[in-house]
Amino acid sequence: MTHFSPDTPEDGDAASLYDRPSKSQVKRDMLALTELGKQLVDLPAERLRKLELPQDLHEAIVLAQRTTSREGRRRQIHYVGKLMRTLDADTTAAVRKQLDTWEHGSREEARAQHRLEGLRDLLLRDDNALTELLQSSAVPDVQQFRALIRAARKEAQHNESLLPGHDPQRKHYRALFQALKNLNLES
């Protein structure tokens, strides 16, 4: 006969006995913080300075960056992970958010730059592209913009006739890109 005391939960309430995370969950959390620490070690110095980290953690990360031996670096990264476990959840979340912004923000900037480069090349090839741009965007000085496109086209023709070994001119080509960038085009 099974004897149940009033303090012992029945089988359905077994989960209520465990009010803390499992060992597996603790280990997953620990490894995630170690991985986050490794990402911090891989950051350039100027980005690392922008993060608001405790002094001891910052020093440990800098030491890991300077460590050249493979085993020493591995141990230092694990130490960084250990220090990461002492941070509160808000600080850890802020660090993750900033790293995510740097990673995905730069991808978005690259996409925007590629779109502008494509538009610049289209403007150099097709007169109708300028008409469409003028209809969809507010260009402050249309005459100056047209002159910039003409100069960039002339520069491109000159560059095509250069002999091998001569450096092409890119002054107007770059200026056109900057002018497009300053228009703050959406999409």
Residue pairs with C-beta under 8 A, 6 or more apart in sequence:
4 10
9 16
9 17
21 29
30 81
30 85
31 81
33 81
33 84
33 85
33 92
34 77
34 78
34 80
34 81
34 84
35 81
36 81
36 84
36 92
36 95
36 96
36 99
37 61
37 77
37 80
37 81
37 83
37 84
38 77
38 80
38 81
39 99
40 48
40 51
40 53
40 61
40 80
40 95
40 99
41 61
41 64
41 65
41 73
41 76
41 77
41 80
43 51
43 61
43 99
45 62
45 65
47 102
48 58
48 61
48 62
50 98
51 95
51 98
52 91
52 94
53 61
53 91
53 95
54 83
54 86
54 87
56 83
57 80
57 83
57 84
57 87
60 76
60 79
60 80
60 83
61 80
63 76
64 73
64 76
64 77
64 79
64 80
67 73
67 76
84 92
87 95
115 185
115 187
116 177
116 180
116 181
116 185
117 177
119 129
119 133
119 180
119 185
120 152
120 173
120 176
120 177
120 180
122 129
123 129
123 130
123 133
123 149
123 176
123 180
124 149
124 152
124 153
124 156
124 176
130 145
130 146
130 149
133 139
134 142
137 183
137 185
138 183
139 145
139 183
145 179
148 172
148 175
148 176
148 179
149 176
151 172
151 175
152 172
152 173
152 175
152 176
154 172
155 169
155 170
155 171
155 172
155 173
156 173
158 169
159 168
159 169
162 168
